């Protein structure tokens, strides 16, 4: 089980295997690990201190940013994520990114974006589709059809507190959906990419 791993030259933290979605395209259905991680599947979730201990085995100075992204939704452990982010900022002064499906508010039943202010530099939100029905069919969120609107609301909210916000979609959706998502990102005033 890998907690900290190198992936395409970035330093990644794998906090959990919990996720509110079961996306058709999820990489965890295709491989046990990514990059330097042989396996990202966890026997148990690491404590904050265990994550910090693993992080200190790496030369953090050689990385431009630290990314919370593994085989689960990092905001499922929001309090731990923020505690670790505070440690990274204080100890290493690194830029921090969170890759998320954008459903933290539904997970925690409250607005979560304000908690990221001053700790998280970039949030990448997986929009993944152009409307609630298509998102539901592709990502199978446990919150059902209200999930898509929650993702869009999260994007609007998080850009108030985090300097850099990007939305992304998977390249396996239709060109029409990609263009509709690109337009939504423009309307929301955030960057867009196809991954």
PyMOL commands that set and color helices and strands:
alter all, ss='L'
color gray80, all
select helices_A, chain A and resi 27-29+48-55+60-62+74-92+104-108+113-116+132-139+146-158+175-188
alter helices_A, ss='H'
color red, helices_A
select strands_A, chain A and resi 4-7+10-13+65-68+95-100+122-126+164-169+191-194
alter strands_A, ss='S'
color yellow, strands_A
deselect
rebuild
show_as cartoon
